[in-house]
């Protein structure tokens, strides 16, 4: 997994590239813990995310809970295979996906 970060004022965009699974989820969680304090709007760009496991879903759900208290979070450019996981798990109903 690779994370590309773009910050502008109080908005943070993270492009997740590759696989978000048990091995890589802790890396994303550490990145979020390090940079979410000043962020009011969090955007995950998932265009190049190839696979997401339950560990990745947990990190995204945790980020959603944090952002619900301080701003907003949305997922953009979600490809069909990742969207299918969101649909099956019910995450499509609780996340903002554009």
N, C-alpha and C positions, 0 to 999 in steps of 0.2 A: 504494500500500500504506500502511496505517496500522498502527501497533503500539500496543496498549494493554497497559500493564505493571502488574502487581500483585505486590507483594513482601510476604511474611510470614515473619519469622524467616529460615530458610535455604531457603525455597521461593520460586521466581520463576515466575509465570505470565505468558506472553506470548500475547495474542490477536492473531493476524495477520488483517488485514482487507484484502480486495481481491486483488491479484495479486502473487505472489512470483516474479519473473522476473529476467532479466539486469539490468534497470534498478534494481529494488528490492532484490535480494539483498545488495548491498554495504551497504545501510542496516541490514538485519537483522544482518548479520555485525558491523558496527560496534557495534550495540546489545549484542550478545552479548559482544563483546570488552570492552566497558566495564562490564558488570554481572555476569559469571559468577563472579568470584573468590570471593565468600562463599557462593555458591549450592551447595546439596547436592541439591536436587530441582528440576528444570526441567520445566515443563509448557507445551506449546504447545497453545493452544486454536485449532483450525482451522475452527470452525463457519462463519465468514464469509470463509474463503479461497476465492476463485473459481477460481484457476488457479495451478499451480506448474510451473515449468520446471526444466530440468536445473541451472541456476544455484541455484535455490531448494533443490533436492534436495541439492546439494553443501553448502550452509550447514547444513542440518539434519543431514546425515551428520557434518559437522565437529563440530557441537554434541554429537552422540551420542558421538563418540570422546572428547571432553573430559569429558562427564558419566560415561562408563564408568569413568573413573579416580577420580572424586571423589564419585559419588552415583548418581542415577538421572534418567532423562528419559522422559517419555511424551507422546503426542499424544492429545488428547481432541477429541470432537465433529467427527471427520473426515467431511466430506460425501462423497457417492457419487462425484463427479467426481474429487476429489483421491485418494480411496481407490483408484480405478481406476488412477491413475498409480502409486501405491505398489505395487499388485499387479503391474502390467506390468513395473515396474523391479526388482521383487524387494525393495524397501524394506519391504514389509509383513512380510517374514520376519526382518528385522534390527532393526526399530523396535518399541517397545512402543506399541500403539495400542488405546485403550479407547473 
